[in-house]
Amino acid sequence: MDRYRAQSPLHFHGDSELSDGVVDLAVNVRTMPPPEWLATPIRATLSDLSRYPDQSDARAAVAGRHHRSPEEVLLTAGAAQAFTLIAHAFTPRRPMVVHPQFTEPEAALVAAGHTVARHILVEENGFRLDPAGVPDDADLIVVGNPTNPTSVLHRADAIASLARPGRLLVVDEAFADTIAGEPESLSQRRDIDGLIVIRSLTKTWGLAGLRIGYLLAAPVLIDRLAAHQPLWPVSSPALAAAVACSSPQALAAERAIAAELTVDRDHMLGALSKIPGVRVAGAPASSFVLMRVDGGERVRSRLRDAGYAVRRGSTFPGLGTDWLRIAVRTPSVIDPFIEALASVITGLE
Ligand SMILES: Cc1ncc(COP(=O)(O)O)c(C=O)c1O
């Protein structure tokens, strides 16, 4: 993480847990190299970098993928840029973030001068959203689906029911493509007033360094957000990635990856359930699992000594130091990790 962003716990992210030589279970980005159908068009842009980027093909491709029009798409330098745009484009009186979730939406709102309220979901309820519990006066709500770090998938109708006249409903679907068929995605819904859906292409496709994501919303909201974007915000290689990742081939590959992920996650959950003292939060649906263990901070630090980086839960509002987030990886990575975790926990007793 950049040093100038390190002061607030809201700016802490999984990459800060990493150092040379540790096994990365802290960052929820797939670590496989991009497939050829994706790498080739990205590489092809390198011979033509003297031209300023032209977004038209990428916008049309993303729109087609979600059955929307290009006017409903705003391409961004990763999903992260979307939070900053929202924070600067609108002037909500009572913005509210549903936690625990990715902290950047709140950080961006605070940095833009907003006073942000928090609506905290609790473990007793599986960290699930109860729309009836969300205060009526919130005029901008941010919710993640599936949610990082809880891995909980909220029902689309529960989220949609939060829409109200005069309210912006921001749904961070950065991890929606980790679930085959995206059953609870709102990305195609044009009938929900004030809905802004945020998507990322950096997770499943391992493109965190390339920075590519997008927003889907009504054209009037897109225009307002676009006015706050810097000139040429998305590079030509990132635009090529957006086109490739929107193709039928990409969608089929995405489904296959999501299916493999389910198998790996079930394997991981089975192994975690056998470790006394470990409790997994909710019903994990995405590419990471949130677990609780007494002495979590010491467990994290000893795992690190054993060569494994896991994501601390303490910087997420609503969680504490006993919570740890672990990326789903293949059994060849997870099995030795489970052994290390069991031995660290035994060593603490
Ligand atoms: C829930 C969530 N949303 C958005 C982002 C930002 O993703 P991107 O790499 O597309 O900026 C992250 C990154 O970790 C995330 O966890």
Ligand as a Chemical Component Dictionary entry (heavy atoms), coordinates in Angstrom:
data_LIG
# 
_chem_comp.id                   LIG 
_chem_comp.type                 NON-POLYMER 
_chem_comp.pdbx_formal_charge   0 
_chem_comp.three_letter_code    LIG 
# 
loop_
_chem_comp_atom.comp_id 
_chem_comp_atom.atom_id 
_chem_comp_atom.alt_atom_id 
_chem_comp_atom.type_symbol 
_chem_comp_atom.charge 
_chem_comp_atom.model_Cartn_x 
_chem_comp_atom.model_Cartn_y 
_chem_comp_atom.model_Cartn_z 
_chem_comp_atom.pdbx_ordinal 
LIG C1 C1 C 0 -15.567 -5.517 -2.490 1  
LIG C2 C2 C 0 -14.567 -4.812 -3.344 2  
LIG N1 N1 N 0 -14.983 -3.870 -4.192 3  
LIG C3 C3 C 0 -14.125 -3.216 -4.982 4  
LIG C4 C4 C 0 -12.775 -3.476 -4.931 5  
LIG C5 C5 C 0 -11.862 -2.732 -5.825 6  
LIG O1 O1 O 0 -11.509 -3.547 -6.903 7  
LIG P1 P1 P 0 -10.681 -3.024 -8.130 8  
LIG O2 O2 O 0 -9.401  -3.787 -8.147 9  
LIG O3 O3 O 0 -11.528 -3.327 -9.339 10 
LIG O4 O4 O 0 -10.485 -1.567 -7.955 11 
LIG C6 C6 C 0 -12.291 -4.432 -4.036 12 
LIG C7 C7 C 0 -10.847 -4.701 -3.951 13 
LIG O5 O5 O 0 -10.381 -5.420 -3.100 14 
LIG C8 C8 C 0 -13.209 -5.119 -3.232 15 
LIG O6 O6 O 0 -12.808 -6.034 -2.353 16 
# 
loop_
_chem_comp_bond.comp_id 
_chem_comp_bond.atom_id_1 
_chem_comp_bond.atom_id_2 
_chem_comp_bond.value_order 
_chem_comp_bond.pdbx_ordinal 
LIG C1 C2 SING 1  
LIG C2 N1 SING 2  
LIG C2 C8 DOUB 3  
LIG N1 C3 DOUB 4  
LIG C3 C4 SING 5  
LIG C4 C5 SING 6  
LIG C4 C6 DOUB 7  
LIG C5 O1 SING 8  
LIG O1 P1 SING 9  
LIG P1 O2 DOUB 10 
LIG P1 O3 SING 11 
LIG P1 O4 SING 12 
LIG C6 C7 SING 13 
LIG C6 C8 SING 14 
LIG C7 O5 DOUB 15 
LIG C8 O6 SING 16 
# 
